[in-house]
Amino acid sequence: MARLVLTRWIPLLILQSFLLAIAFGSNEVEEEFSESLLLKPLPDRKVLAHFHFENRAPPSNSHGRHHHLFPKAISQLVLARTRLDQNLP
């Protein structure tokens, strides 16, 4: 009898968990990425290319260690350079 009651509640618990995940997960602001390219012809038959990249991410508890948009390898290079600059007299 107890097993029959338990099997009735399992689908309801799964459904409730799913609905709670949807309700609380939909309020998060997602990361955004945009890029643009400006090409301008120069008088000497050359081309000026200006690239503009913009990342927008909500504040997080990871202290800037999110690597969904910003490559981890570049982040490590910047952090290493910052530490090196701080150690110089």
Chimera marker file (.cmm) of the C-alpha trace (Angstrom):
<marker_set name="trace">
<marker id="1" x="0.000" y="0.000" z="0.000" r="1" g="1" b="0" radius="0.5"/>
<marker id="2" x="2.783" y="2.460" z="0.902" r="1" g="1" b="0" radius="0.5"/>
<marker id="3" x="4.541" y="1.707" z="-2.376" r="1" g="1" b="0" radius="0.5"/>
<marker id="4" x="1.367" y="2.533" z="-4.335" r="1" g="1" b="0" radius="0.5"/>
<marker id="5" x="1.024" y="5.889" z="-2.558" r="1" g="1" b="0" radius="0.5"/>
<marker id="6" x="4.691" y="6.682" z="-3.205" r="1" g="1" b="0" radius="0.5"/>
<marker id="7" x="4.393" y="5.958" z="-6.936" r="1" g="1" b="0" radius="0.5"/>
<marker id="8" x="1.447" y="8.365" z="-7.162" r="1" g="1" b="0" radius="0.5"/>
<marker id="9" x="3.449" y="11.230" z="-5.625" r="1" g="1" b="0" radius="0.5"/>
<marker id="10" x="6.630" y="10.839" z="-7.690" r="1" g="1" b="0" radius="0.5"/>
<marker id="11" x="5.171" y="12.322" z="-10.922" r="1" g="1" b="0" radius="0.5"/>
<marker id="12" x="3.691" y="15.219" z="-8.952" r="1" g="1" b="0" radius="0.5"/>
<marker id="13" x="7.032" y="15.943" z="-7.262" r="1" g="1" b="0" radius="0.5"/>
<marker id="14" x="8.824" y="15.855" z="-10.618" r="1" g="1" b="0" radius="0.5"/>
<marker id="15" x="6.238" y="18.209" z="-12.133" r="1" g="1" b="0" radius="0.5"/>
<marker id="16" x="6.513" y="20.584" z="-9.177" r="1" g="1" b="0" radius="0.5"/>
<marker id="17" x="10.318" y="20.637" z="-9.421" r="1" g="1" b="0" radius="0.5"/>
<marker id="18" x="10.118" y="21.338" z="-13.143" r="1" g="1" b="0" radius="0.5"/>
<marker id="19" x="7.640" y="24.199" z="-12.680" r="1" g="1" b="0" radius="0.5"/>
<marker id="20" x="9.754" y="25.763" z="-9.922" r="1" g="1" b="0" radius="0.5"/>
<marker id="21" x="12.845" y="25.580" z="-12.124" r="1" g="1" b="0" radius="0.5"/>
<marker id="22" x="10.995" y="27.350" z="-14.934" r="1" g="1" b="0" radius="0.5"/>
<marker id="23" x="9.546" y="30.003" z="-12.620" r="1" g="1" b="0" radius="0.5"/>
<marker id="24" x="12.827" y="30.936" z="-10.958" r="1" g="1" b="0" radius="0.5"/>
<marker id="25" x="15.067" y="30.410" z="-13.961" r="1" g="1" b="0" radius="0.5"/>
<marker id="26" x="13.126" y="32.717" z="-16.279" r="1" g="1" b="0" radius="0.5"/>
<marker id="27" x="13.876" y="35.855" z="-14.229" r="1" g="1" b="0" radius="0.5"/>
<marker id="28" x="17.611" y="35.763" z="-14.870" r="1" g="1" b="0" radius="0.5"/>
<marker id="29" x="19.106" y="38.315" z="-17.225" r="1" g="1" b="0" radius="0.5"/>
<marker id="30" x="21.086" y="36.596" z="-19.913" r="1" g="1" b="0" radius="0.5"/>
<marker id="31" x="24.446" y="37.607" z="-21.254" r="1" g="1" b="0" radius="0.5"/>
<marker id="32" x="24.511" y="39.617" z="-24.466" r="1" g="1" b="0" radius="0.5"/>
<marker id="33" x="27.175" y="39.961" z="-27.094" r="1" g="1" b="0" radius="0.5"/>
<marker id="34" x="27.266" y="42.361" z="-30.026" r="1" g="1" b="0" radius="0.5"/>
<marker id="35" x="29.869" y="43.193" z="-32.606" r="1" g="1" b="0" radius="0.5"/>
<marker id="36" x="30.182" y="45.702" z="-35.406" r="1" g="1" b="0" radius="0.5"/>
<marker id="37" x="32.631" y="46.382" z="-38.192" r="1" g="1" b="0" radius="0.5"/>
<marker id="38" x="33.203" y="49.742" z="-39.857" r="1" g="1" b="0" radius="0.5"/>
<marker id="39" x="35.078" y="49.710" z="-43.157" r="1" g="1" b="0" radius="0.5"/>
<marker id="40" x="36.275" y="53.022" z="-44.555" r="1" g="1" b="0" radius="0.5"/>
<marker id="41" x="38.217" y="53.427" z="-47.799" r="1" g="1" b="0" radius="0.5"/>
<marker id="42" x="41.376" y="55.504" z="-47.499" r="1" g="1" b="0" radius="0.5"/>
<marker id="43" x="42.817" y="57.704" z="-50.271" r="1" g="1" b="0" radius="0.5"/>
<marker id="44" x="45.826" y="55.452" z="-50.940" r="1" g="1" b="0" radius="0.5"/>
<marker id="45" x="43.582" y="52.473" z="-51.893" r="1" g="1" b="0" radius="0.5"/>
<marker id="46" x="43.812" y="50.970" z="-48.420" r="1" g="1" b="0" radius="0.5"/>
<marker id="47" x="40.938" y="50.214" z="-46.082" r="1" g="1" b="0" radius="0.5"/>
<marker id="48" x="40.509" y="51.246" z="-42.469" r="1" g="1" b="0" radius="0.5"/>
<marker id="49" x="38.785" y="48.521" z="-40.435" r="1" g="1" b="0" radius="0.5"/>
<marker id="50" x="37.363" y="49.299" z="-36.989" r="1" g="1" b="0" radius="0.5"/>
<marker id="51" x="36.042" y="46.373" z="-34.951" r="1" g="1" b="0" radius="0.5"/>
<marker id="52" x="33.809" y="46.970" z="-31.927" r="1" g="1" b="0" radius="0.5"/>
<marker id="53" x="32.907" y="44.141" z="-29.546" r="1" g="1" b="0" radius="0.5"/>
<marker id="54" x="30.598" y="44.603" z="-26.579" r="1" g="1" b="0" radius="0.5"/>
<marker id="55" x="29.750" y="42.116" z="-23.821" r="1" g="1" b="0" radius="0.5"/>
<marker id="56" x="26.991" y="42.585" z="-21.285" r="1" g="1" b="0" radius="0.5"/>
<marker id="57" x="26.611" y="40.223" z="-18.364" r="1" g="1" b="0" radius="0.5"/>
<marker id="58" x="24.642" y="40.504" z="-15.143" r="1" g="1" b="0" radius="0.5"/>
<marker id="59" x="26.581" y="40.798" z="-11.887" r="1" g="1" b="0" radius="0.5"/>
<marker id="60" x="27.449" y="37.414" z="-10.481" r="1" g="1" b="0" radius="0.5"/>
<marker id="61" x="29.113" y="35.878" z="-7.471" r="1" g="1" b="0" radius="0.5"/>
<marker id="62" x="31.926" y="34.497" z="-9.611" r="1" g="1" b="0" radius="0.5"/>
<marker id="63" x="33.944" y="37.758" z="-9.339" r="1" g="1" b="0" radius="0.5"/>
<marker id="64" x="34.429" y="38.053" z="-13.090" r="1" g="1" b="0" radius="0.5"/>
<marker id="65" x="35.393" y="34.446" z="-13.623" r="1" g="1" b="0" radius="0.5"/>
<marker id="66" x="32.652" y="33.593" z="-16.091" r="1" g="1" b="0" radius="0.5"/>
<marker id="67" x="33.890" y="32.403" z="-19.439" r="1" g="1" b="0" radius="0.5"/>
<marker id="68" x="30.755" y="32.124" z="-21.536" r="1" g="1" b="0" radius="0.5"/>
<marker id="69" x="31.614" y="35.167" z="-23.641" r="1" g="1" b="0" radius="0.5"/>
<marker id="70" x="35.108" y="36.201" z="-22.608" r="1" g="1" b="0" radius="0.5"/>
<marker id="71" x="37.748" y="33.554" z="-23.366" r="1" g="1" b="0" radius="0.5"/>
<marker id="72" x="39.415" y="32.024" z="-20.326" r="1" g="1" b="0" radius="0.5"/>
<marker id="73" x="42.864" y="32.115" z="-21.979" r="1" g="1" b="0" radius="0.5"/>
<marker id="74" x="42.700" y="35.901" z="-22.453" r="1" g="1" b="0" radius="0.5"/>
<marker id="75" x="41.455" y="36.350" z="-18.894" r="1" g="1" b="0" radius="0.5"/>
<marker id="76" x="44.437" y="34.397" z="-17.588" r="1" g="1" b="0" radius="0.5"/>
<marker id="77" x="46.837" y="36.552" z="-19.630" r="1" g="1" b="0" radius="0.5"/>
<marker id="78" x="45.298" y="39.765" z="-18.285" r="1" g="1" b="0" radius="0.5"/>
<marker id="79" x="45.439" y="38.509" z="-14.690" r="1" g="1" b="0" radius="0.5"/>
<marker id="80" x="49.075" y="37.425" z="-15.108" r="1" g="1" b="0" radius="0.5"/>
<marker id="81" x="49.990" y="40.839" z="-16.547" r="1" g="1" b="0" radius="0.5"/>
<marker id="82" x="48.189" y="42.613" z="-13.695" r="1" g="1" b="0" radius="0.5"/>
<marker id="83" x="50.086" y="40.574" z="-11.106" r="1" g="1" b="0" radius="0.5"/>
<marker id="84" x="53.375" y="41.303" z="-12.881" r="1" g="1" b="0" radius="0.5"/>
<marker id="85" x="52.658" y="45.057" z="-12.942" r="1" g="1" b="0" radius="0.5"/>
<marker id="86" x="51.849" y="45.054" z="-9.224" r="1" g="1" b="0" radius="0.5"/>
<marker id="87" x="55.171" y="43.399" z="-8.362" r="1" g="1" b="0" radius="0.5"/>
<marker id="88" x="57.278" y="45.946" z="-10.260" r="1" g="1" b="0" radius="0.5"/>
<marker id="89" x="58.790" y="48.803" z="-8.167" r="1" g="1" b="0" radius="0.5"/>
<link id1="1" id2="2" r="1" g="1" b="0" radius="0.2"/>
<link id1="2" id2="3" r="1" g="1" b="0" radius="0.2"/>
<link id1="3" id2="4" r="1" g="1" b="0" radius="0.2"/>
<link id1="4" id2="5" r="1" g="1" b="0" radius="0.2"/>
<link id1="5" id2="6" r="1" g="1" b="0" radius="0.2"/>
<link id1="6" id2="7" r="1" g="1" b="0" radius="0.2"/>
<link id1="7" id2="8" r="1" g="1" b="0" radius="0.2"/>
<link id1="8" id2="9" r="1" g="1" b="0" radius="0.2"/>
<link id1="9" id2="10" r="1" g="1" b="0" radius="0.2"/>
<link id1="10" id2="11" r="1" g="1" b="0" radius="0.2"/>
<link id1="11" id2="12" r="1" g="1" b="0" radius="0.2"/>
<link id1="12" id2="13" r="1" g="1" b="0" radius="0.2"/>
<link id1="13" id2="14" r="1" g="1" b="0" radius="0.2"/>
<link id1="14" id2="15" r="1" g="1" b="0" radius="0.2"/>
<link id1="15" id2="16" r="1" g="1" b="0" radius="0.2"/>
<link id1="16" id2="17" r="1" g="1" b="0" radius="0.2"/>
<link id1="17" id2="18" r="1" g="1" b="0" radius="0.2"/>
<link id1="18" id2="19" r="1" g="1" b="0" radius="0.2"/>
<link id1="19" id2="20" r="1" g="1" b="0" radius="0.2"/>
<link id1="20" id2="21" r="1" g="1" b="0" radius="0.2"/>
<link id1="21" id2="22" r="1" g="1" b="0" radius="0.2"/>
<link id1="22" id2="23" r="1" g="1" b="0" radius="0.2"/>
<link id1="23" id2="24" r="1" g="1" b="0" radius="0.2"/>
<link id1="24" id2="25" r="1" g="1" b="0" radius="0.2"/>
<link id1="25" id2="26" r="1" g="1" b="0" radius="0.2"/>
<link id1="26" id2="27" r="1" g="1" b="0" radius="0.2"/>
<link id1="27" id2="28" r="1" g="1" b="0" radius="0.2"/>
<link id1="28" id2="29" r="1" g="1" b="0" radius="0.2"/>
<link id1="29" id2="30" r="1" g="1" b="0" radius="0.2"/>
<link id1="30" id2="31" r="1" g="1" b="0" radius="0.2"/>
<link id1="31" id2="32" r="1" g="1" b="0" radius="0.2"/>
<link id1="32" id2="33" r="1" g="1" b="0" radius="0.2"/>
<link id1="33" id2="34" r="1" g="1" b="0" radius="0.2"/>
<link id1="34" id2="35" r="1" g="1" b="0" radius="0.2"/>
<link id1="35" id2="36" r="1" g="1" b="0" radius="0.2"/>
<link id1="36" id2="37" r="1" g="1" b="0" radius="0.2"/>
<link id1="37" id2="38" r="1" g="1" b="0" radius="0.2"/>
<link id1="38" id2="39" r="1" g="1" b="0" radius="0.2"/>
<link id1="39" id2="40" r="1" g="1" b="0" radius="0.2"/>
<link id1="40" id2="41" r="1" g="1" b="0" radius="0.2"/>
<link id1="41" id2="42" r="1" g="1" b="0" radius="0.2"/>
<link id1="42" id2="43" r="1" g="1" b="0" radius="0.2"/>
<link id1="43" id2="44" r="1" g="1" b="0" radius="0.2"/>
<link id1="44" id2="45" r="1" g="1" b="0" radius="0.2"/>
<link id1="45" id2="46" r="1" g="1" b="0" radius="0.2"/>
<link id1="46" id2="47" r="1" g="1" b="0" radius="0.2"/>
<link id1="47" id2="48" r="1" g="1" b="0" radius="0.2"/>
<link id1="48" id2="49" r="1" g="1" b="0" radius="0.2"/>
<link id1="49" id2="50" r="1" g="1" b="0" radius="0.2"/>
<link id1="50" id2="51" r="1" g="1" b="0" radius="0.2"/>
<link id1="51" id2="52" r="1" g="1" b="0" radius="0.2"/>
<link id1="52" id2="53" r="1" g="1" b="0" radius="0.2"/>
<link id1="53" id2="54" r="1" g="1" b="0" radius="0.2"/>
<link id1="54" id2="55" r="1" g="1" b="0" radius="0.2"/>
<link id1="55" id2="56" r="1" g="1" b="0" radius="0.2"/>
<link id1="56" id2="57" r="1" g="1" b="0" radius="0.2"/>
<link id1="57" id2="58" r="1" g="1" b="0" radius="0.2"/>
<link id1="58" id2="59" r="1" g="1" b="0" radius="0.2"/>
<link id1="59" id2="60" r="1" g="1" b="0" radius="0.2"/>
<link id1="60" id2="61" r="1" g="1" b="0" radius="0.2"/>
<link id1="61" id2="62" r="1" g="1" b="0" radius="0.2"/>
<link id1="62" id2="63" r="1" g="1" b="0" radius="0.2"/>
<link id1="63" id2="64" r="1" g="1" b="0" radius="0.2"/>
<link id1="64" id2="65" r="1" g="1" b="0" radius="0.2"/>
<link id1="65" id2="66" r="1" g="1" b="0" radius="0.2"/>
<link id1="66" id2="67" r="1" g="1" b="0" radius="0.2"/>
<link id1="67" id2="68" r="1" g="1" b="0" radius="0.2"/>
<link id1="68" id2="69" r="1" g="1" b="0" radius="0.2"/>
<link id1="69" id2="70" r="1" g="1" b="0" radius="0.2"/>
<link id1="70" id2="71" r="1" g="1" b="0" radius="0.2"/>
<link id1="71" id2="72" r="1" g="1" b="0" radius="0.2"/>
<link id1="72" id2="73" r="1" g="1" b="0" radius="0.2"/>
<link id1="73" id2="74" r="1" g="1" b="0" radius="0.2"/>
<link id1="74" id2="75" r="1" g="1" b="0" radius="0.2"/>
<link id1="75" id2="76" r="1" g="1" b="0" radius="0.2"/>
<link id1="76" id2="77" r="1" g="1" b="0" radius="0.2"/>
<link id1="77" id2="78" r="1" g="1" b="0" radius="0.2"/>
<link id1="78" id2="79" r="1" g="1" b="0" radius="0.2"/>
<link id1="79" id2="80" r="1" g="1" b="0" radius="0.2"/>
<link id1="80" id2="81" r="1" g="1" b="0" radius="0.2"/>
<link id1="81" id2="82" r="1" g="1" b="0" radius="0.2"/>
<link id1="82" id2="83" r="1" g="1" b="0" radius="0.2"/>
<link id1="83" id2="84" r="1" g="1" b="0" radius="0.2"/>
<link id1="84" id2="85" r="1" g="1" b="0" radius="0.2"/>
<link id1="85" id2="86" r="1" g="1" b="0" radius="0.2"/>
<link id1="86" id2="87" r="1" g="1" b="0" radius="0.2"/>
<link id1="87" id2="88" r="1" g="1" b="0" radius="0.2"/>
<link id1="88" id2="89" r="1" g="1" b="0" radius="0.2"/>
</marker_set>
